[in-house]
Every structure is written in C-alpha cells, then in structure tokens.
C-alpha cells in the first residue's frame, strides 16, 4: 500500500479513492469488452463462456493498464497538476463525461424527431455530434468540479472553446 501511495503521491487516505475507482473502471470496461467479444463469436452459453470471459478480461485489463500508464507518462508534463493522483481523477472525469454525453444525445435526437433507423446517416450523425458538444462542455466542468479538478477543467474548457473559435463566450 505504501508503494501505491508513494507512486501516486497520495498523502491522505481519501485520495486512495481515485486509484480504486480507476482500477474498478478498468476491470469493468475489460469485462464489458470481453462479454461483447463473447457475443460476437456466439460463444455465450457454451463451455467457452467463462474461461473466455475471464481470460480476455485479464488480458484486456493489462493491455489497457499499460496504455493508460503510457498516457499518464506522456501527459505528465503537458497537464499541470500538483499530484500524480490527480491525473487518475482527470482520466475518470473524461471517461464519465464522454460516456454520459453520448448516452444523453440519443434521447435528445429522438426528441427532435431524428432517429438512426429513419434518418440518413449523413443527417443523423452530424446533428447528434452537434447535440453532444454542448452537453459535453457542461458535463466536463460539472464532473471536474465534483472530482475536485474544477481549475484544470475550467482552463481546459476555455482552451478548447478558444480553438473552436468560441472564445467570445468568455469575454
């Protein structure tokens, strides 16, 4: 435990919440991907179901863990944070925000009368992306605040909107 605290610069026990949430999120995502693959190969309800699920879950966990640790190393100097554990919180905020904004866009496109089944993909997807963008911007700052990273995400938000040509919103 001391090694984990030292590696992620954790000084208070409540900060352990972020590595634990990161671990649980990674295991859950690995499990969901392995179940999707299982259904893709139509191996559910066979003798391969649980050995395949467990094996692929473990494999995906370690592959994604290596990828995210590589991302932490690359972004460590680019994202200015006081402690390394804050990087985990930032990644969790990005994951939650992206997932929720994509989920919320589906009922909103349906509400305005555009469905994937009845509309052309050339109309449906651009409108859905236009709906996702403002939802994402709002949720990013909201979840950033909930995870104690408001300053980081407020600066990130202003920088993103500036690059999109919407800097006038902050004047």
N, C-alpha and C positions, 0 to 999 in steps of 0.2 A: 504494500500500500504506500509506503514511504517513497518507493521508486516512482510510482504513478504520480504522487503529489509533487515530487521534485521535477519530473519531466514536464508536467503541465503547469508548473509554478502555482500550485494550489496551496494557499496559506490557511484557509478556513474550510471547515468540513462541508459547509453548504455548497461550496464550489465544486465538490465531487458530483453534484447533480448533473453537470454538463458532460463529463466523460461517461457517466452511467446512461444518460439519455442518448448520447452518441452511440454507445455500444448497443443499446436496445433497438435504436433505429436501424442500425446496420444489420443486426440479426433479423429484425422484422422484414427489412427490404430484401435481404438474401432469401429468406423463407418464401416471401411472396413471388419473387422471380423464379425460384425453383418449382413452386407449385404451378406457375404459368407454363414453364417448360414441360412439366409432367403432363399437363392437359394438352399441350401442343403435340406431344408424342403419343397421346391417348394411352398412357400407362397408369392412369388412375384406376383404382380397384383391381390392381394386379399384384403379383408378388414383388414387383419392382417399386411399388409406390413409396414405401417408407425408406428403404435403403437409398433410392434415387433422391428423394426429398432431402434426407439428412446429408448425404454426400455432396449434393450440389449446393445446399445451403452453406455447409462448411467451406467448400471451395470458393463460392461467391463472396462469403464473408471475408476471407483472407485476401482475395483479389481486390475487393472494394476497399478494405482497410489499407492495403499498400497504396492504392490510388489516392485515397484521401490524405494519407500521411505525406505522400509526394506533393499533393496540392498545398498542404499546410506549409511545407518547406519552401515551395515556390512563392507563396503569398505572404510569408512571414515578414519579409522586408517591404512589401508593397502596401499591406494593410497595417496601419499604425495602431497597435493595441498595446495595452500596458502589460498584460499577462497572456501566456500561451493558451490558457483555458478559454479565454475569450474567443479565440479562433473557432473552437468547437461550438460555442454559442452562436457565432455568426453563421457557421455552416448549417446549424439546426434551423435558424431563422430563415435562411434561404430555402431550405427544403420544405419547411412548413408553408411558407408564403407561396412558393411556386405551386405546390400541390393544391392548396385551398383555392387560390385564384383560378386555377384550371378547372376545379370542380364547380366553383360558383358560376363560371361562364356558361356552362351547359344549360342550367335552368333559365338564365337571362336571355340567351339566344332563343330558347324555346318561347319565352315570354313575349319577345318581339316578333314571333312568328317565323323564325328561321330554324329549320331542323336539318340535320345531316341527311336524313333519308329523303326529304322532299326538295332540298335546295342543291344547287350546283356547288361543288367543292370550291370553285372559283369565287363564289359569293360567301358561302358559309365560313370558310377558314379566315379570310381577311376580317370579316365582321367579328368573328369570335376573338381573334387576336386583338382587335381594337377594343373589345369589351374587357379582355384580360388585363391590358396595360394599366388602366386607372385603378382597377381592383388591386393589382399587384403593387402599385406605388403606395397605396393607402395601407395595405396589409404589411408591407415591408417595414414601414415606420412604426406601425402598431405593434407588431411582434418584436421588432427591435427594442422598443420601449419595454415590453413585457419581459424580455430576456436581459434587460439591463444594458443594452447596447444602443440606446437612442442616439447618442452623439455620433457614433460610427455610421449608423444608417441614415441619419439626417444629412450628414455630409455626403454619403454615397448617393442619396436621393437627389440632392442638389446637383451633384456632378453628372448624374445620369440624365436629368431633365435638361441640363445645360447642353449636353451632347445631342439631345434630341431637338434642340432649338427652342426649348420652352423655358429658358432662363428668366424671361419676363415675369413668370409666376412668383418669383422671389424678390422682386423689386418693389 
